[in-house]
Amino acid sequence: MNFLRGLLLLTGLLVLVITGLQFYTGAGLIHSYIWYMVPFFVFVTGFAHYVALLGLKHDATNLHAYYYTSMGVRMVFAIIAIFVYRYFHEEQIVQFVLNFFVLYFIYTGFEIYALLSNLRRNSKKQA
């Protein structure tokens, strides 16, 4: 599956789930800033995938360096986002962090899946 198509499909599915949870639970489970978190993770996932793909195209033997760099950048962006929220807002910090890291792990899992499927395709070409 194409990465961009998969990313859009995943984001659309998440938007539907988030909307349903907000409708049925109100503000009990979903933080009001969730609609800022989703585009943030779409951007960070796209950027991390781009960095990993650059590594695969330019130097496939050192792909791990590019992938770990993209993971580090993702983690730094996530930490900065949480600290910025904590600095400006003191309410609902636990709910924000839980929602943030659920999205973090969902998008990280998607990126790993997309990268592994790309690597599998490249290893079949070489064999």
Buried (B, 14 or more C-beta within 10 A) or exposed (E): EEBEEBBEEBBEEBEEEBEEBBEEEEEEBBBEBBBEBBEBBBEBBBBBBEBBBBBBEEEEEEBEEBBEBBBEBBEEBBEEBBEEBEEEEEEBEEBBBBBBEBBBEBBBEBBEBBBEEBBEEBEEEEE
